[in-house]
């Protein structure tokens, strides 16, 4: 059984392919087009999936779209009707796009597939559609290795559903409870993302990163929480919510919120992206993160009540809130938790394919407790030695080539231990928003200045942004609390008291810049201001090369941890190809680059590149 899944037209377009129950390839379209969060039809992603499998389109048993456009169009029309005449401007702008592309998506898909392969027989292609939240639920349940599980999906909105509680058993998933538009946890969080000056559908993780700088005991923070809960969102015991629509514009306008009402309620203006971040902004970020966690935890408890399962699967964009995920794990009401690494809309292409495979074609599931069905999320493109050499020749790159990967690991670990920043490019790219050791920028977590250096000179982004640690799975408990395996960087946990530094008695009341530069930990650059870390545990079997590099670093430093951040700069997708990696390397202040067994030193390239503008190349 050969099934292609497609997700597109909203954000994070992607394609995935499965053969005989095995996940073969998944990739986001942004990696090819270099347009972050692109909604475009994933032509390049589909081509890659077909190339990876050696199939042509006529050989597929089904092509599956990740939601139902007709139902979504019904919601759009119903919403415009309910708020008329206020929604006339977005109505005029959106309806032509719907009529041209989104409503008649079956024809659009078939036309695009023919552009990929003109030999296709449109009449023989079985084109299917799944519900949006079934795609999310399938993306997490079927790869989980759980025979049965509770499933919680939370996002902005699908067709009508904004959150769902389901129960999966063997091949089937049954939806038990739904929350419907316009009441949405994802849209609530995105509204504050917008108000605090970050981009909706991409800046939510910045809001999450800013939240720990808020002062919990501050009168502002307490007031913000009370105002959110008394004026904006009514939270029910089961986690369902009612949003006061007088504060929002997403049902009828081109912006998320009624800015004047937000300003009157919170006493601050809508922050622009370039504006300074103040302590009030940090306190408001803390407040909405706190309220969101309260909602999610109530939903999780309701999920347990309805299913009585010991297992929990999570997906949807809100499942990428790794701080909330850490709080869920601390509840200990589920013995096992599985989170889809591509929980947002990108993962919808995989979920759609898996749903059709198991529920439409009734195919048996594969189970293997010793095998990660997501393959570490290393499901994207791989590049051969020949392709790397072509890039080297094109840019006249200067490099050393290592026949022995062990020798390369020893060399690179030594370089990192001396304070160098290294771009690390190995094997297949990761599916989802996290770099997990194949398209990563690596550095020494012991260096107290490394967070500032990485943010300002490598990533070109806000200085408050935290960095994640990659830790050898077997060394996890030396540095972090809790008993978890977090291979996909989707859990936040506190650091051990043994590596904490003493901080001033007034630390929790310091403003956010003073808090940022206070020495907190022996591993300062991966310790957030609330003494937490967003952890990736590295397994020797899943990624032997990355594990080996960290282990070599441990031999030198006694610390089996590296800083791991995605190989990109602000506003750009994670690098995909050797050419992307080399350009990013040359446009930042990285010291070294590794592409497979090739090692590049920055100052050896400079004489060749004084006249090359990589941005325009």
C-alpha positions as CSV (number, residue, x, y, z in Angstrom):
1,X,0.0,0.0,0.0
2,X,1.5,3.3,-1.2
3,X,-0.1,6.5,0.1
4,X,0.9,10.1,-0.4
5,X,-0.3,12.8,2.1
6,X,-0.5,16.5,1.3
7,X,-0.8,19.6,3.5
8,X,-1.0,23.1,2.1
9,X,-2.8,26.4,1.4
10,X,-2.7,27.7,5.0
11,X,0.8,27.5,6.4
12,X,3.6,24.9,6.7
13,X,2.9,23.0,3.5
14,X,4.4,19.5,3.4
15,X,4.2,16.1,1.8
16,X,4.6,12.6,3.3
17,X,4.7,9.1,1.9
18,X,4.1,5.7,3.5
19,X,4.6,2.3,2.0
20,X,3.2,-0.9,3.6
21,X,2.7,0.9,7.0
22,X,6.3,2.3,7.0
23,X,6.9,6.0,7.0
24,X,9.4,6.5,4.2
25,X,9.7,10.3,3.7
26,X,8.3,13.6,5.0
27,X,9.4,17.1,4.3
28,X,8.1,20.7,4.5
29,X,7.9,22.7,1.3
30,X,9.7,25.7,2.9
31,X,13.0,23.7,2.9
32,X,13.0,23.8,-0.9
33,X,11.5,27.2,-1.7
34,X,13.3,29.0,1.3
35,X,10.1,30.8,2.1
36,X,9.4,30.2,5.8
37,X,6.0,28.6,6.6
38,X,5.0,28.7,2.9
39,X,1.4,27.7,2.2
40,X,2.1,26.9,-1.4
41,X,1.2,23.5,-3.0
42,X,4.2,21.3,-2.1
43,X,5.4,20.4,-5.5
44,X,9.0,20.0,-4.5
45,X,8.1,18.0,-1.4
46,X,6.0,15.6,-3.5
47,X,8.9,15.2,-6.0
48,X,11.2,14.4,-3.2
49,X,8.8,11.8,-1.7
50,X,8.5,10.1,-5.1
51,X,12.2,10.2,-5.7
52,X,12.9,8.7,-2.3
53,X,10.6,5.8,-3.0
54,X,11.2,5.4,-6.7
55,X,7.5,5.6,-7.5
56,X,5.6,7.6,-10.0
57,X,2.2,9.1,-9.3
58,X,0.2,6.4,-11.2
59,X,1.7,3.8,-8.8
60,X,0.1,5.4,-5.7
61,X,-2.9,3.7,-4.1
62,X,-4.1,7.0,-2.8
63,X,-3.4,10.7,-2.5
64,X,-4.8,12.3,0.7
65,X,-5.4,15.9,1.6
66,X,-5.2,16.7,5.3
67,X,-8.6,18.5,5.8
68,X,-11.9,19.0,4.1
69,X,-12.0,22.3,2.2
70,X,-15.8,22.2,1.6
71,X,-16.5,22.1,5.4
72,X,-13.9,24.8,6.0
73,X,-15.6,27.0,3.4
74,X,-18.9,26.4,5.1
75,X,-17.4,27.7,8.3
76,X,-16.0,30.7,6.5
77,X,-19.3,31.6,5.0
78,X,-21.2,31.0,8.2
79,X,-18.8,33.2,10.1
80,X,-19.0,36.0,7.6
81,X,-22.8,35.8,7.7
82,X,-22.9,35.9,11.5
83,X,-20.8,39.0,11.7
84,X,-22.0,40.9,8.6
85,X,-21.6,43.6,7.6
86,X,-18.3,43.9,9.6
87,X,-16.5,41.3,7.6
88,X,-16.9,42.7,4.1
89,X,-13.2,43.6,3.5
90,X,-11.8,40.2,4.3
91,X,-14.8,38.6,2.6
92,X,-14.0,40.4,-0.7
93,X,-10.3,39.5,-0.3
94,X,-10.6,35.9,0.6
95,X,-13.6,34.6,-1.5
96,X,-11.8,35.0,-4.9
97,X,-8.8,33.0,-3.5
98,X,-11.2,30.3,-2.2
99,X,-13.0,30.1,-5.6
100,X,-9.7,30.0,-7.5
101,X,-7.6,27.6,-5.3
102,X,-9.0,26.3,-2.1
103,X,-12.6,25.4,-2.7
104,X,-12.0,23.3,-5.8
105,X,-8.9,21.8,-4.3
106,X,-9.4,18.4,-6.0
107,X,-8.9,19.9,-9.4
108,X,-6.0,22.0,-8.2
109,X,-4.3,19.0,-6.7
110,X,-4.7,16.9,-9.9
111,X,-3.5,19.8,-12.1
112,X,-0.4,20.2,-9.9
113,X,0.3,16.5,-9.9
114,X,0.1,16.5,-13.7
115,X,2.7,19.3,-13.6
116,X,5.0,16.9,-11.6
117,X,4.3,14.0,-14.0
118,X,2.5,14.6,-17.3
119,X,1.9,10.9,-17.7
120,X,-0.6,10.6,-14.8
121,X,-4.1,9.2,-15.4
122,X,-6.3,11.6,-13.5
123,X,-9.3,9.2,-13.6
124,X,-7.4,6.5,-11.8
125,X,-6.0,8.5,-9.0
126,X,-7.8,7.9,-5.8
127,X,-8.0,11.3,-4.1
128,X,-9.2,11.3,-0.5
129,X,-9.8,13.9,2.2
130,X,-9.5,13.5,6.0
131,X,-10.8,15.8,8.7
132,X,-8.2,18.2,10.0
133,X,-8.2,17.0,13.6
134,X,-8.3,13.4,12.5
135,X,-5.1,14.1,10.6
136,X,-3.5,15.6,13.8
137,X,-4.7,12.6,15.9
138,X,-3.5,10.1,13.4
139,X,-0.1,11.8,13.1
140,X,0.6,11.1,16.8
141,X,-1.3,7.9,17.6
142,X,-0.1,5.6,14.8
143,X,3.6,6.3,15.2
144,X,3.3,6.1,19.0
145,X,3.7,2.3,19.4
146,X,0.7,2.4,21.8
147,X,-1.9,-0.2,21.1
148,X,-4.5,2.1,22.7
149,X,-4.3,5.7,23.8
150,X,-6.0,8.9,24.7
151,X,-5.4,11.5,22.1
152,X,-5.6,15.3,22.6
153,X,-5.2,17.7,19.7
154,X,-5.2,21.5,20.1
155,X,-4.5,24.1,17.5
156,X,-5.9,27.3,16.0
157,X,-8.7,25.9,13.9
158,X,-9.3,23.1,11.4
159,X,-12.7,23.0,9.7
160,X,-14.8,23.9,12.7
161,X,-12.9,22.0,15.4
162,X,-10.2,23.8,17.5
163,X,-9.4,21.0,20.0
164,X,-10.5,17.4,20.2
165,X,-10.3,14.5,22.6
166,X,-10.2,11.1,21.0
167,X,-9.5,7.5,21.8
168,X,-7.4,5.3,19.6
169,X,-7.3,1.5,19.7
170,X,-5.4,-0.6,17.3
171,X,-6.4,0.7,13.8
172,X,-9.3,3.0,14.8
173,X,-9.6,6.5,16.2
174,X,-12.9,7.7,17.7
175,X,-13.5,11.4,18.5
176,X,-15.2,11.8,21.9
177,X,-15.4,15.6,22.4
178,X,-14.6,18.7,20.4
179,X,-14.2,22.5,21.0
180,X,-15.5,24.6,18.0
181,X,-14.6,27.9,16.4
182,X,-14.4,30.7,17.3
183,X,-13.4,29.5,20.7
184,X,-9.8,28.3,20.4
185,X,-6.8,28.0,22.7
186,X,-4.5,28.4,19.7
187,X,-6.1,31.6,18.5
188,X,-6.1,32.9,22.1
189,X,-2.3,32.4,22.3
190,X,-1.8,33.8,18.8
191,X,-3.8,36.9,19.8
192,X,-1.2,37.7,22.5
193,X,1.6,36.7,20.1
194,X,0.4,39.5,17.9
195,X,-0.2,42.0,20.7
196,X,3.3,41.4,22.0
197,X,4.9,42.1,18.6
198,X,5.6,38.6,17.2
199,X,4.2,37.1,14.0
200,X,1.1,34.9,14.2
201,X,1.7,31.3,13.2
202,X,5.5,31.6,13.6
203,X,6.2,33.7,16.7
204,X,4.3,31.7,19.3
205,X,7.5,30.1,20.4
206,X,9.0,33.5,21.0
207,X,6.1,34.3,23.3
208,X,6.8,31.1,25.2
209,X,10.5,32.0,25.4
210,X,9.7,35.4,26.8
211,X,7.2,34.2,29.4
212,X,9.8,33.1,32.0
213,X,11.2,36.6,32.2
214,X,7.9,37.7,33.7
215,X,7.8,38.2,37.5
216,X,5.1,35.9,38.9
217,X,4.6,37.8,42.1
218,X,4.4,41.2,40.3
219,X,1.1,43.2,40.8
220,X,1.1,43.6,37.0
221,X,1.4,39.9,36.3
222,X,-1.4,39.0,38.8
223,X,-3.6,41.8,37.4
224,X,-2.9,40.6,33.8
225,X,-3.9,37.0,34.7
226,X,-7.1,38.2,36.4
227,X,-8.0,40.4,33.5
228,X,-7.5,37.7,30.9
229,X,-9.7,35.3,32.9
230,X,-12.4,37.9,33.7
231,X,-12.6,39.8,30.4
232,X,-11.2,37.6,27.6
233,X,-11.6,33.9,28.3
234,X,-14.1,31.9,30.4
235,X,-12.5,28.6,31.4
236,X,-14.7,25.7,32.1
237,X,-13.8,22.7,34.4
238,X,-13.4,20.4,31.4
239,X,-10.9,22.7,29.7
240,X,-13.4,24.1,27.2
241,X,-13.3,27.8,26.8
242,X,-15.5,30.7,25.7
243,X,-13.7,33.7,24.1
244,X,-15.2,37.1,24.4
245,X,-15.4,38.0,20.8
246,X,-15.5,41.8,21.5
247,X,-11.7,41.6,22.0
248,X,-11.0,39.8,18.7
249,X,-11.2,40.5,15.0
250,X,-10.2,37.2,13.5
251,X,-13.8,36.3,12.6
252,X,-14.3,39.4,10.5
253,X,-11.1,41.5,10.2
254,X,-7.6,41.4,8.8
255,X,-6.0,41.5,12.3
256,X,-6.2,39.2,15.3
257,X,-7.5,41.6,18.0
258,X,-9.3,44.8,18.8
259,X,-6.2,46.7,19.6
260,X,-7.9,49.6,21.4
261,X,-9.7,47.2,23.7
262,X,-6.5,45.3,24.5
263,X,-4.7,48.6,25.2
264,X,-7.4,49.8,27.5
265,X,-7.5,46.4,29.3
266,X,-3.7,46.0,29.8
267,X,-2.5,49.6,29.8
268,X,0.1,49.0,27.1
269,X,0.1,49.6,23.3
270,X,0.4,46.9,20.7
271,X,4.2,46.3,20.5
272,X,5.8,46.6,17.1
273,X,8.4,44.0,16.1
274,X,11.3,46.5,16.3
275,X,10.1,48.0,19.7
276,X,12.0,47.5,22.9
277,X,10.7,44.7,25.1
278,X,9.8,46.0,28.6
279,X,9.1,44.2,31.8
280,X,5.4,44.7,31.3
281,X,5.7,42.8,28.0
282,X,7.4,39.9,29.8
283,X,4.8,40.0,32.6
284,X,2.0,39.8,30.1
285,X,3.8,36.9,28.3
286,X,4.0,35.1,31.6
287,X,0.3,35.7,32.2
288,X,-1.0,34.3,28.9
289,X,1.4,31.3,29.2
290,X,0.1,30.7,32.7
291,X,-3.6,30.9,31.6
292,X,-2.9,28.6,28.6
293,X,-1.3,26.0,30.8
294,X,-4.3,26.1,33.1
295,X,-6.6,25.4,30.1
296,X,-4.4,22.6,28.7
297,X,-4.1,20.9,32.1
298,X,-7.9,20.9,32.5
299,X,-8.2,19.5,28.9
300,X,-5.7,16.8,29.8
301,X,-7.6,15.8,33.0
302,X,-10.8,15.7,31.0
303,X,-9.0,13.5,28.5
304,X,-8.1,11.1,31.3
305,X,-11.6,11.1,32.6
306,X,-13.2,10.2,29.3
307,X,-10.7,7.5,28.2
308,X,-9.2,6.1,31.5
309,X,-6.1,5.3,29.4
310,X,-2.6,5.2,30.8
311,X,-1.2,6.6,27.5
312,X,-1.6,10.1,26.0
313,X,-0.8,11.2,22.5
314,X,-0.6,14.9,21.7
315,X,-0.6,16.9,18.4
316,X,-1.7,20.2,16.9
317,X,0.2,23.4,16.9
318,X,-0.3,23.9,20.7
319,X,1.4,20.6,21.4
320,X,4.6,22.4,20.4
321,X,4.3,24.4,23.6
322,X,7.0,22.4,25.4
323,X,6.6,24.3,28.7
324,X,3.0,23.1,28.9
325,X,4.1,19.6,27.9
326,X,6.5,19.5,30.8
327,X,3.7,20.4,33.1
328,X,1.5,17.6,31.7
329,X,4.3,15.1,32.4
330,X,4.6,16.4,36.0
331,X,0.9,15.6,36.5
332,X,1.7,11.9,36.3
333,X,-1.8,11.0,35.4
334,X,-0.6,9.2,32.3
335,X,2.2,6.6,32.4
336,X,3.3,7.3,28.9
337,X,3.2,10.5,26.7
338,X,3.9,10.7,23.0
339,X,4.1,14.0,21.1
340,X,4.3,14.2,17.3
341,X,7.5,16.1,16.4
342,X,5.8,17.8,13.5
343,X,2.7,18.6,15.5
344,X,1.6,21.6,13.5
345,X,0.0,21.6,10.0
346,X,3.2,20.1,8.4
347,X,2.4,16.9,10.3
348,X,-1.0,16.9,8.8
349,X,0.3,15.4,5.6
350,X,1.6,12.4,7.5
351,X,-1.5,12.1,9.6
352,X,-3.7,12.1,6.6
353,X,-1.7,9.3,4.9
354,X,-1.7,7.2,8.1
355,X,-5.4,7.7,8.7
356,X,-6.3,6.5,5.3
357,X,-3.9,3.6,5.5
358,X,-5.4,2.3,8.8
359,X,-9.0,3.4,8.8
360,X,-9.9,3.5,5.1
361,X,-7.8,0.6,3.8
362,X,-8.0,-1.2,7.2
363,X,-4.2,-2.1,7.2
364,X,-2.7,-3.5,10.3
365,X,-0.3,-1.4,12.4
366,X,3.3,-2.2,13.0
367,X,4.4,-2.3,16.6
368,X,8.0,-2.3,17.9
369,X,8.8,-0.9,21.3
370,X,12.5,-1.0,20.4
371,X,12.0,0.9,17.2
372,X,11.0,4.6,16.6
373,X,8.4,4.5,13.8
374,X,9.2,8.2,13.2
375,X,12.9,7.2,12.7
376,X,14.0,10.1,14.9
377,X,12.1,12.4,12.5
378,X,15.0,12.1,10.1
379,X,12.7,11.8,7.1
380,X,13.9,14.6,4.8
381,X,16.4,14.8,2.0
382,X,19.9,13.3,2.1
383,X,22.8,14.5,-0.1
384,X,25.5,12.4,-1.6
385,X,29.3,13.1,-1.5
386,X,29.1,14.0,-5.2
387,X,26.5,16.7,-4.5
388,X,28.6,18.1,-1.8
389,X,31.6,18.2,-4.1
390,X,29.6,20.1,-6.7
391,X,28.8,22.7,-4.1
392,X,32.4,22.9,-3.1
393,X,33.5,23.5,-6.7
394,X,30.8,26.1,-7.3
395,X,31.9,28.2,-4.4
396,X,35.6,27.3,-4.5
397,X,35.3,26.2,-1.0
398,X,38.4,25.3,1.0
399,X,37.9,22.2,3.2
400,X,39.5,19.2,4.8
401,X,38.0,15.8,4.1
402,X,38.1,13.1,6.8
403,X,37.9,9.4,5.7
404,X,37.2,8.5,9.3
405,X,34.1,9.9,10.9
406,X,35.6,9.1,14.4
407,X,38.5,11.4,13.6
408,X,36.2,14.1,12.4
409,X,34.1,13.8,15.7
410,X,37.3,14.1,17.8
411,X,38.4,17.2,15.8
412,X,35.0,18.9,16.0
413,X,34.4,18.2,19.6
414,X,37.7,19.7,20.4
415,X,36.9,22.8,18.4
416,X,33.6,23.2,20.2
417,X,35.3,22.8,23.6
418,X,37.5,25.7,22.7
419,X,34.6,28.1,22.2
420,X,34.0,27.6,18.4
421,X,30.5,27.6,16.9
422,X,30.0,24.8,14.4
423,X,27.3,24.3,11.7
424,X,26.6,20.6,11.7
425,X,25.0,19.0,8.6
426,X,24.6,15.2,8.5
427,X,22.3,12.7,6.9
428,X,18.6,13.2,6.3
429,X,17.0,16.5,7.4
430,X,14.5,16.6,10.2
431,X,10.7,16.7,9.7
432,X,9.1,19.4,11.9
433,X,10.2,22.7,13.3
434,X,13.1,21.4,15.5
435,X,16.7,20.7,14.4
436,X,17.6,17.4,16.1
437,X,21.3,17.0,15.3
438,X,21.3,16.7,11.5
439,X,20.7,20.4,10.5
440,X,22.0,22.1,13.7
441,X,24.3,24.8,15.0
442,X,26.4,23.5,17.9
443,X,28.3,25.1,20.7
444,X,29.6,24.7,24.3
445,X,26.9,25.0,27.0
446,X,29.5,25.8,29.7
447,X,30.4,29.1,28.0
448,X,28.4,31.8,29.9
449,X,28.6,34.2,26.9
450,X,27.4,31.7,24.3
451,X,23.7,32.5,24.5
452,X,24.3,36.2,23.8
453,X,26.8,35.4,21.0
454,X,24.6,32.9,19.3
455,X,21.5,35.1,19.4
456,X,23.2,38.3,18.2
457,X,26.0,37.2,15.9
458,X,24.8,33.9,14.5
459,X,21.0,33.8,14.6
460,X,20.5,37.6,14.4
461,X,17.5,37.4,16.7
462,X,16.2,38.7,20.0
463,X,18.7,38.4,22.8
464,X,16.3,36.8,25.3
465,X,15.7,33.7,23.2
466,X,16.8,30.5,25.0
467,X,18.8,27.6,23.6
468,X,18.2,23.9,23.9
469,X,20.6,21.2,25.1
470,X,21.2,17.9,23.4
471,X,22.1,15.4,26.1
472,X,23.2,11.8,25.8
473,X,20.2,9.8,26.8
474,X,22.1,7.9,29.4
475,X,23.4,11.1,31.0
476,X,20.0,12.8,31.2
477,X,19.6,12.4,35.0
478,X,23.0,13.9,35.7
479,X,21.7,17.3,34.6
480,X,17.9,17.4,34.5
481,X,15.0,16.5,36.8
482,X,12.3,14.0,35.9
483,X,12.5,10.6,34.2
484,X,11.7,11.3,30.6
485,X,13.0,10.5,27.2
486,X,12.6,13.6,24.9
487,X,14.1,12.8,21.5
488,X,12.1,15.5,19.7
489,X,12.9,18.5,22.0
490,X,9.3,18.8,23.1
491,X,9.6,18.8,26.9
492,X,10.9,21.5,29.2
493,X,12.3,20.3,32.6
494,X,14.2,21.9,35.4
495,X,17.9,21.5,35.8
496,X,19.4,19.6,38.8
497,X,20.3,21.5,41.9
498,X,23.8,20.1,41.6
499,X,24.5,22.3,38.5
500,X,22.7,25.4,39.8
501,X,24.6,28.6,40.8
502,X,23.7,30.7,43.8
503,X,21.7,33.7,42.6
504,X,20.9,37.0,44.4
505,X,18.1,36.8,46.9
506,X,16.1,39.3,44.8
507,X,16.6,37.2,41.6
508,X,13.0,36.5,40.9
509,X,12.1,40.2,41.0
510,X,14.9,41.4,38.7
511,X,13.9,42.9,35.4
512,X,14.3,40.6,32.5
513,X,17.7,41.9,31.2
514,X,19.3,41.6,34.6
515,X,17.9,38.2,35.0
516,X,19.2,37.1,31.6
517,X,22.8,38.0,32.5
518,X,22.8,36.6,36.0
519,X,25.0,33.5,36.4
520,X,22.5,30.7,37.1
521,X,24.1,27.4,36.2
522,X,27.3,25.5,35.3
523,X,25.6,25.1,31.9
524,X,24.6,28.7,31.7
525,X,23.9,28.9,28.0
526,X,21.2,26.2,28.0
527,X,19.6,27.2,31.4
528,X,16.7,29.5,31.0
529,X,16.0,32.2,33.6
530,X,13.5,29.9,35.4
531,X,16.2,27.2,35.7
532,X,14.6,25.1,33.0
533,X,15.7,23.6,29.6
534,X,14.0,22.4,26.5
535,X,15.7,19.0,26.3
536,X,16.6,16.7,23.4
537,X,17.8,13.3,24.6
538,X,20.1,11.7,22.0
539,X,19.9,7.9,21.5
540,X,22.9,6.0,20.1
541,X,20.8,3.8,17.9
542,X,18.6,6.6,16.5
543,X,21.5,9.0,15.6
544,X,24.9,7.4,16.1
545,X,26.9,10.2,14.5
546,X,25.4,12.9,16.7
547,X,25.6,10.7,19.8
548,X,29.3,10.0,19.0
549,X,30.1,13.7,18.6
550,X,28.5,14.5,22.0
551,X,30.3,11.6,23.6
552,X,33.6,12.8,22.3
553,X,32.8,16.2,23.7
554,X,32.1,14.5,27.0
555,X,35.5,12.8,27.0
556,X,37.1,16.3,26.8
557,X,34.9,18.2,29.2
558,X,33.1,15.6,31.4
559,X,29.9,17.0,30.1
560,X,27.7,15.0,27.7
561,X,25.7,18.0,26.6
562,X,25.9,20.4,23.6
563,X,23.9,23.5,22.7
564,X,21.7,22.7,19.7
565,X,19.9,25.3,17.7
566,X,18.5,25.1,14.3
567,X,20.8,25.7,11.3
568,X,19.3,28.9,10.0
569,X,19.1,32.6,10.7
570,X,16.1,34.7,11.8
571,X,13.3,34.6,9.3
572,X,14.8,31.8,7.2
573,X,13.8,28.1,7.1
574,X,16.3,25.5,8.4
575,X,18.9,24.7,5.8
576,X,18.1,21.9,3.5
577,X,21.0,21.4,1.0
578,X,24.8,21.7,1.2
579,X,24.5,24.9,-0.7
580,X,22.0,26.3,1.8
581,X,24.4,25.3,4.6
582,X,27.4,26.9,3.0
583,X,25.6,30.2,2.3
584,X,24.3,30.4,5.9
585,X,27.8,29.6,7.2
586,X,29.3,32.4,5.1
587,X,26.6,34.9,6.1
588,X,27.0,34.5,9.8
589,X,29.9,34.5,12.3
590,X,30.1,30.7,12.6
591,X,33.6,29.5,13.0
592,X,33.4,26.1,11.3
593,X,31.1,24.1,9.1
594,X,30.7,20.3,8.8
595,X,28.9,18.7,5.9
596,X,29.1,15.0,6.2
597,X,32.9,14.3,6.3
598,X,33.9,17.7,5.0
599,X,35.2,20.3,7.5
600,X,35.3,24.0,6.5
601,X,37.1,26.8,8.5
602,X,35.7,30.3,8.1
603,X,38.9,32.3,7.9
604,X,40.2,30.0,5.1
605,X,37.2,30.9,3.0
606,X,37.3,34.7,3.4
607,X,39.9,35.5,0.6
608,X,37.6,33.7,-1.9
609,X,34.4,35.4,-0.9
610,X,35.0,39.1,-0.6
611,X,33.2,39.8,-3.9
612,X,30.4,37.3,-3.5
613,X,27.0,38.5,-2.1
614,X,25.4,35.3,-1.0
615,X,22.0,36.9,-0.4
616,X,21.8,37.7,-4.1
617,X,23.6,34.6,-5.4
